[in-house]
């Protein structure tokens, strides 16, 4: 009986107090200078208000961590945002009370690669977090916008080279045929 009482006290809080956070994608791939939307979903109640939600989102690399979004009881704290993300992160306020956190990161850099963790706390529930990976690759080298020749003119050029060679060989053959008898007659007279 002594062991059952703590179990009965602990079990209802575990079952009724489950607060779930998920990511819609576990990994994202993008090129630098593109924009991307990272999304988390979490359980809410009908009476969930914006003031009952607090969120901390960070990006971790091998070197350090960066704070990219901080919401405290429904109020954004842009001053706590890391300068690397200043002016590049927006969030959708309208869907937050429905249990969706969408972070729009603009003008991606290769240094934005890493894993992103959002810890979401909803009063009176608990907090929970999930992470996703973002891999940003370098943009393809911009090629100069000069017109390129189509393969057909290149093919025509080779045709003219072959025609020129054929004409030259024909003329040489005709010349040899015409001048050989004359050359032979000249050589015979000199003997």
C-alpha positions as CSV (number, residue, x, y, z in Angstrom):
1,X,0.0,0.0,0.0
2,X,2.9,2.3,0.8
3,X,4.3,1.8,-2.7
4,X,1.0,2.2,-4.5
5,X,0.3,5.7,-3.1
6,X,3.3,7.4,-4.7
7,X,2.6,5.5,-7.9
8,X,-1.0,6.7,-8.0
9,X,0.2,10.3,-7.3
10,X,2.9,10.1,-10.0
11,X,1.0,8.2,-12.8
12,X,-1.9,10.7,-13.4
13,X,0.6,13.6,-13.8
14,X,2.5,11.6,-16.4
15,X,-0.6,10.6,-18.4
16,X,-2.5,13.9,-18.3
17,X,0.5,16.2,-18.5
18,X,2.1,14.9,-21.6
19,X,3.1,17.8,-23.7
20,X,4.3,16.8,-27.2
21,X,6.5,18.8,-29.6
22,X,7.3,17.5,-33.1
23,X,9.1,18.8,-36.2
24,X,7.5,18.6,-39.5
25,X,10.8,17.7,-41.1
26,X,13.9,16.3,-39.4
27,X,16.3,17.7,-42.0
28,X,16.2,20.5,-44.5
29,X,18.6,21.2,-47.5
30,X,19.0,24.6,-49.2
31,X,21.4,26.8,-51.1
32,X,22.9,30.0,-49.7
33,X,20.9,33.2,-50.4
34,X,17.6,31.1,-50.4
35,X,14.9,31.4,-47.8
36,X,13.5,28.5,-45.8
37,X,10.7,27.8,-43.3
38,X,11.4,25.6,-40.3
39,X,8.3,24.3,-38.5
40,X,7.5,22.7,-35.2
41,X,4.1,21.5,-33.9
42,X,3.0,21.2,-30.3
43,X,0.0,20.2,-28.4
44,X,-2.3,23.0,-27.2
45,X,-5.6,23.4,-25.5
46,X,-8.7,25.3,-26.6
47,X,-7.9,28.1,-24.2
48,X,-4.3,28.4,-25.1
49,X,-3.4,32.1,-25.4
50,X,-0.3,33.8,-26.8
51,X,0.7,34.9,-23.3
52,X,0.8,31.3,-22.1
53,X,3.5,30.4,-24.7
54,X,7.3,30.8,-24.2
55,X,9.8,29.6,-26.8
56,X,13.6,29.5,-27.1
57,X,15.0,28.4,-30.4
58,X,18.8,27.9,-30.9
59,X,21.1,26.8,-33.6
60,X,24.0,24.6,-32.7
61,X,27.2,24.1,-34.7
62,X,30.5,22.3,-33.8
63,X,31.8,25.6,-32.6
64,X,29.1,27.3,-30.7
65,X,25.4,28.0,-30.2
66,X,23.3,30.9,-31.6
67,X,20.0,32.2,-30.2
68,X,17.8,32.8,-33.2
69,X,14.3,33.3,-31.6
70,X,13.1,34.0,-28.1
71,X,9.5,34.5,-27.1
72,X,8.6,35.1,-23.4
73,X,4.9,34.8,-22.5
74,X,3.9,35.8,-26.0
75,X,6.3,38.7,-26.3
76,X,9.2,38.5,-28.7
77,X,12.7,39.5,-27.4
78,X,14.6,40.5,-30.5
79,X,17.4,42.1,-28.4
80,X,18.4,38.6,-27.2
81,X,18.8,37.3,-30.8
82,X,22.3,36.6,-32.0
83,X,23.6,39.2,-34.4
84,X,24.1,36.5,-37.0
85,X,20.3,36.1,-37.3
86,X,19.4,39.7,-36.8
87,X,16.7,40.8,-39.3
88,X,16.7,37.3,-41.0
89,X,14.2,35.4,-38.7
90,X,10.4,36.0,-38.8
91,X,7.7,34.0,-37.1
92,X,4.0,33.5,-37.8
93,X,2.1,34.8,-34.8
94,X,-1.3,33.8,-36.2
95,X,-0.7,30.0,-36.1
96,X,1.2,29.9,-32.8
97,X,-1.9,29.4,-30.6
98,X,-3.0,26.6,-32.9
99,X,0.2,24.7,-32.0
100,X,2.4,25.6,-34.9
101,X,5.7,27.4,-34.7
102,X,7.0,28.5,-38.1
103,X,10.3,30.3,-38.4
104,X,11.1,31.9,-41.7
105,X,14.9,32.3,-42.1
106,X,15.9,34.5,-45.0
107,X,19.2,35.0,-47.0
108,X,20.7,31.7,-45.9
109,X,24.4,31.4,-45.4
110,X,26.5,28.3,-45.4
111,X,27.3,29.2,-41.7
112,X,23.6,28.6,-41.0
113,X,24.2,24.8,-41.3
114,X,23.7,23.0,-38.0
115,X,20.9,21.6,-35.9
116,X,18.1,23.8,-34.7
117,X,16.4,23.2,-31.4
118,X,13.2,24.8,-30.2
119,X,12.2,24.5,-26.5
120,X,8.5,25.3,-26.2
121,X,6.8,25.9,-22.9
122,X,3.0,26.3,-22.6
123,X,1.4,27.2,-19.3
124,X,0.0,25.2,-17.5
125,X,1.6,22.3,-19.4
126,X,5.2,21.4,-19.4
127,X,8.0,22.2,-21.8
128,X,9.4,20.0,-24.5
129,X,11.8,20.3,-27.4
130,X,12.7,18.8,-30.8
131,X,15.5,19.4,-33.2
132,X,15.9,19.4,-36.9
133,X,19.0,19.7,-39.2
134,X,19.6,22.4,-41.8
135,X,22.3,21.9,-44.4
136,X,23.1,25.0,-46.5
137,X,25.4,24.5,-49.5
138,X,27.2,27.1,-51.4
139,X,25.3,28.5,-54.4
140,X,26.4,27.4,-57.8
141,X,28.9,29.8,-59.4
142,X,27.2,32.4,-61.4
143,X,28.3,32.0,-65.0
144,X,28.7,35.1,-67.2
145,X,25.6,35.7,-69.3
146,X,27.3,35.5,-72.7
147,X,25.6,33.8,-75.6
148,X,26.9,30.3,-76.3
149,X,27.2,29.0,-79.8
150,X,25.0,26.1,-80.7
151,X,26.5,22.9,-81.8
152,X,25.2,23.3,-85.3
153,X,27.6,26.2,-86.3
154,X,30.4,24.1,-84.9
155,X,29.4,21.2,-87.1
156,X,29.1,23.5,-90.1
157,X,32.6,24.7,-89.5
158,X,33.9,21.2,-89.6
159,X,32.0,20.4,-92.7
160,X,33.7,23.4,-94.5
161,X,37.1,22.2,-93.3
162,X,36.4,18.8,-94.8
163,X,35.1,20.3,-98.0
164,X,38.2,22.6,-98.2
165,X,40.5,19.6,-97.7
166,X,38.7,17.6,-100.3
167,X,38.9,20.5,-102.9
168,X,42.6,21.0,-102.1
169,X,43.3,17.3,-102.5
170,X,41.3,17.2,-105.8
171,X,43.2,20.2,-107.1
172,X,46.5,18.6,-106.1
173,X,45.6,15.4,-107.8
174,X,44.5,17.2,-111.0
175,X,47.6,19.2,-111.0
176,X,49.7,16.1,-110.6
177,X,47.8,14.4,-113.4
178,X,48.2,17.3,-115.7
179,X,51.8,18.2,-114.9
180,X,53.2,14.7,-114.5
181,X,53.2,14.0,-118.3
182,X,54.8,17.4,-118.9
183,X,57.3,16.8,-116.2
184,X,58.1,13.3,-117.6
185,X,58.5,14.8,-121.1
186,X,60.9,17.4,-119.8
187,X,63.0,14.9,-117.9
188,X,63.1,12.7,-121.0
189,X,64.4,15.5,-123.3
190,X,67.2,16.3,-120.8
191,X,68.7,12.8,-121.1
